[in-house]
Amino acid sequence: MRPLLLFIGLAALAIGGLWIGQGLGYIAWPASSFMLRQTEWAYYGAGLAAGGLALIAWSRR
């Protein structure tokens, strides 16, 4: 169970970071993404990344 939680946490952290970058306009990939320069997606990404960090911490206990 712990490796699965760690994998899900790392995936959530990576996707959250991507969403933050796209929402703030730092990552313009893919060019046709509806999330580019949309600040709300940066907030969603921050929440997802925080959840990912929590899962990583939980899996390491």
ChimeraX attribute file (.defattr): number of C-alpha atoms within 10 A of each C-alpha:
attribute: neighborCount
match mode: 1-to-1
recipient: residues
	/A:1	6
	/A:2	13
	/A:3	11
	/A:4	12
	/A:5	18
	/A:6	20
	/A:7	15
	/A:8	18
	/A:9	24
	/A:10	18
	/A:11	15
	/A:12	22
	/A:13	24
	/A:14	16
	/A:15	17
	/A:16	24
	/A:17	19
	/A:18	21
	/A:19	27
	/A:20	28
	/A:21	21
	/A:22	24
	/A:23	23
	/A:24	19
	/A:25	16
	/A:26	13
	/A:27	16
	/A:28	16
	/A:29	13
	/A:30	10
	/A:31	9
	/A:32	8
	/A:33	10
	/A:34	11
	/A:35	21
	/A:36	22
	/A:37	18
	/A:38	15
	/A:39	17
	/A:40	14
	/A:41	21
	/A:42	23
	/A:43	16
	/A:44	16
	/A:45	24
	/A:46	19
	/A:47	16
	/A:48	22
	/A:49	24
	/A:50	16
	/A:51	18
	/A:52	24
	/A:53	18
	/A:54	16
	/A:55	21
	/A:56	22
	/A:57	13
	/A:58	13
	/A:59	17
	/A:60	11
	/A:61	6
